[in-house]
């Protein structure tokens, strides 16, 4: 059999083989017009919603055999009517997981309509509500939300393997192809361009900055990194890796403070002490191991217990190494409660008081119903797009089986990609949004990674950070949502006009 080579590309027309029902996959975009009232006035905008077909060039024995469909990727694009594309920014946005759709950023903070989910003290009851979002980033930038393959309505086409898309490099390539294709089809190569990612999406965004430059010559103005994790080694509690045990301590201290374990001490004082401890004494103690004297160990145990709100006995038993899910399960055990991982402000009842790992993350289960219900209504009844596939809000199967084969024997990281992109494009700016109660991507770990990006000192001013008294999806907290919307808008305006 002749050898077959493939190169990823995309095309709006094809003569490639059809599916079993005799049809060829084609774009199924739906266009609708909308109006939104904001503090700045009325916005008239167009929404384009649906799936676009990604294709790959097929070569057999060196002979070009056409563009073969490989995936249908669901996008929702919002463009301001009458705007000049030469000056109007466009922001491409997605969430992470891996395995998450873009529903969180779309309906939480960036889009023109938003999900009302409620917060810790007042969760919204079903059947839930939609509301206008007058703080939408659409005031300052067109928006394109992308659901990676096997999330949302995005799927591999018939005859293609979904797992071929479930990995670090193929994911970056397919999302990058969506960005290139949308930019070309909509005449936006000269527009200021931004990429916004949340959680694993920040890793994807950093890798995309380098990929888009290298593969397509597409240079970005900025990255909006929400709940950032650029190096998985900072959050993975694996044998021989003591880094997360220290980098999580400030987040543990913040969560302990929220739940009353620090009395009247102001949060900023608690965090300052925890950060200093995590930067110096705790890493030293972990490296010393059995070489610690009894007095030295007792001092570290006492300080770590006080900062985290745990008992000295527990800290001693776990050998100074507090794993994060065990922490969320242990902190409020005496109350029969566990805290959330995504947002440590949330709590729920734990039915098994002896459990080592909590059975539910309330910071997800309390809000996912609202996001799912409102988006499924919104996409059909307001955006006019009907699809009988289930909208995959968050696929745990994709997450569990994600491939990191590119990083065998080393940490999964996009830090070098980001440094490369910034050195080649000194105008590339970063906005990093961090929640103090985020137990999935802790803020101090993000700070650690940002300090490791290999860029010259004169580019350090291209990196800005913003902090919120909330968790991973900080926009669930209404004051944080409003502040974050203002911060993101200011960043886009400043970065687009440099």
QUIRA-V933602 format. One line per field, one symbol per residue. ss: DSSP state (h for helix, s for strand, l for the rest). phi: phi as a letter, one per 30 degrees, with the letter a starting at -180 (. if undefined). burial: I if it has 16 or more other C-alpha atoms within 10 Angstrom, else O. Layout:
BEGIN
ss=???
phi=???
burial=???
END
This chain:
BEGIN
ss=lllssssssllllllllllllllllllllsssssssssllssssssssssssssssssssllssssssssssssssssssllllllllsssssslllllsllhhhhhhhhllsssslssllsslllllssssllllhhhlsssssssllllsllsslllllhhhhlshhhhhhhhhhhhhhhhhhlllllllssssssshhhhhhhhhhhhhhhhhlllllsssssssllshhhllllllllhhhhhlhhhhhhhhhhllllllllhhhhhhhhhhhhhlhhhhhhhhhhhllhhhhhhhhhhhhhhhlllhhhhhhllllllhhhhhhhllhhhlssslllllllsssllllllllllllhhhhllhhhhhhhhhhhhhhllllllllllslslhhhhhllslhhhlllllslhhhhhhhhhhllllssssssslllllllhhhhhhhhllllllhhhhhhsssssslllllhhhlhhhhhhhhhhhhhhhhhhhll
phi=.ddccbbdabadbacdecdddiccebebdccbcbbbcbedkcccbccbbkccccbbdccbhicdcjccebaccdbbccbddiddddcddbccbacbjdjcddedddccbcddbbdccibedbddddcibcbdcdcededcadbbcbceeichcdbddejcdeddccaedddddddddddddddddcicdcddbbbcbbieddddddddeddddddbicccdacccchdbcbdddbcdceicdedddddeededddddecidbhcddeddddddddddddbddedddddhdddddddddddedddddddicddddeddciiccddddddddecedcibbcdddbdddbbdcdcdcddbecacddcddbdddddddddddddccciccbddddddacdddddcdccddceibddacddedddddddbdcdcccccbcdcdccbdddddeededcddbdedcdddcbbbcbdacdcddddeddedddedddddddddddcd
burial=OOOOOOOIIIOOOOOOOOOOOOOIIOIOIOOOOOOIOOOOOOIOIIIIIIIIIIIIIIIOOOOOOIIIIIIIIIIIIIIIOOOOIOOIIIIIIIIIIIIIIIIIIIIIIIIIIIIIIIIIOOOIOOOIIIOOIIIIIIIIIIIIIIIIIIIIIIIIIOOOOIOOIIIIIOIIIIIIIIIIIIIOOOOIIOIIIIIIIIIIIIIIIIIIIIIIIOOOOIIIIIIIIIIIIIIIIIIIIOOOOIIIIIIIIIIIIIIIIIIOIIOOOOIOOIIOOIIOIIIOOIIOIIOOOOOOOOOOIOOIIIIIIIIIIIOIOOIIOOOIIIIIIOIIIIIIIOOIIIIIIIIIIIIIIIOOIOOOIIOIIIIOOIIIIIIIIIIOOIIOOOIIIOOOOOIIIIIOOIIOOIIOOOOOOOOIIIIIIIIIIIOOIOIIIIIIIIIIIIIIIIIIIIIOIIOOIIIOOOOOOIOOIOIIIIIIIIIIIOOIIIIIIOOIIOIIOOIIOO
END
